[in-house]
Amino acid sequence: MQLQDVPSLWHLRMVNGGLAHIWADGYAEVDGSYVFDVLATVPLDHQAHIAVTSSAPTRPESVCVTVARIPMNAVEELHTAKIGMDARYCDCEGG
């Protein structure tokens, strides 16, 4: 598996006060969970062993792969903390 781009950093402030860091290209709300994924190139014979959420019709080895699934009721707040290589981290943790 090879990532197609540098993922963004997402911060999830959990209801228990913890701060989760997730590197992903994006997320969707699915069945009461935040589902984070990355865009990757994955050979067809490896795709059965990972959670593929979508693929490109003209390039089936280009897929979105789930990297985290977090129940929405466990999350107090969610925001993008860093996009790209040059941007600084957000201020929520003093980073």
NORZIJO-V640434 format. One record per residue. N is the residue number from 1. PHI is phi in whole degrees, -180 to 180 (* if undefined). D_CENTER is the distance of its C-alpha to the mean C-alpha in Angstrom with 2 decimals. Layout:
# NORZIJO-V640434
n={N,N}
phi={PHI,PHI}
d_center={D_CENTER,D_CENTER}
This chain:
# NORZIJO-V640434
n={1,2,3,4,5,6,7,8,9,10,11,12,13,14,15,16,17,18,19,20,21,22,23,24,25,26,27,28,29,30,31,32,33,34,35,36,37,38,39,40,41,42,43,44,45,46,47,48,49,50,51,52,53,54,55,56,57,58,59,60,61,62,63,64,65,66,67,68,69,70,71,72,73,74,75,76,77,78,79,80,81,82,83,84,85,86,87,88,89,90,91,92,93,94,95}
phi={*,-130,-67,-91,-161,-76,-71,-89,-96,-115,-107,-121,-83,-83,-64,-86,97,-71,-122,-96,-113,-131,-93,-158,-77,-179,-147,-136,-97,-132,49,79,-130,-86,-112,-97,-142,-124,-88,-142,-101,-132,-56,-55,-73,-99,-67,-70,-102,-133,-91,-89,-97,-164,-144,-85,-59,-89,-140,-63,-83,-93,-135,-98,-117,-69,-113,-160,-136,-121,-60,-62,-73,-94,-111,-86,-154,-136,-154,-76,-105,-164,-122,82,-80,-94,-69,-83,-70,-72,-90,-66,-123,74,-79}
d_center={15.24,14.79,11.86,13.21,12.22,11.15,7.53,7.77,8.12,7.63,10.62,11.49,15.26,16.25,19.56,21.12,20.68,18.05,15.23,11.86,9.82,6.12,5.43,2.78,5.23,5.04,5.63,9.04,11.72,13.19,16.31,15.90,12.36,9.05,6.98,3.18,3.80,5.57,9.15,11.66,15.36,16.37,20.08,21.13,22.73,19.56,17.47,19.33,17.93,14.17,12.26,12.45,11.58,13.53,15.69,17.95,21.51,23.23,21.01,19.94,18.51,15.83,13.05,9.51,8.52,6.86,5.71,6.35,8.74,10.52,13.85,14.32,17.77,16.63,14.94,17.45,15.47,12.04,11.90,10.60,12.27,12.44,12.19,13.87,16.16,19.03,17.80,18.61,16.56,17.08,20.16,18.93,19.42,22.02,19.92}
